[in-house]
Amino acid sequence: MSQTSVDQDPFLSLDDVRQGTICIVRALHSQGAVRQRLMDMGVVPKSQVTVVRSAPLRDPIEIQIGEAFVAIRRTEARAVEVDYV
C-alpha cells in the first residue's frame, strides 16, 4: 500500500478567534520589534488572551491580557498562534 501524506492544517491565529473567545497563546511567529512589542504587552506562550471586540472596519482588534486591554493590528494578530481553552 502506498502511504498518503497528511495535510497539516495551518495554525489557529489570534486573528481567527471570534469576539468573546478565550484562548491560550502557543507561540509567536513574528520577529524583531513587533515580536518584542507583543511580548512586552504580555502576549507570551501560555498566557491567556480574550478577544474583546473588533473595530467597525475590522482592524484593529481589542484583546484582554490579564487586567490590561490592548488594541493590536490584524497583521500582528495573525502571527500569534493560539489554542482554545
Secondary structure, DSSP 4 states (H G I P E B T S, - for coil): -PPPPPPPPPPPBGGGPPTT-EEEEEEE---HHHHHHHHHTT--TT-EEEEEEE-TTS-SEEEEETTEEEEE-HHHHTTEEEEE-
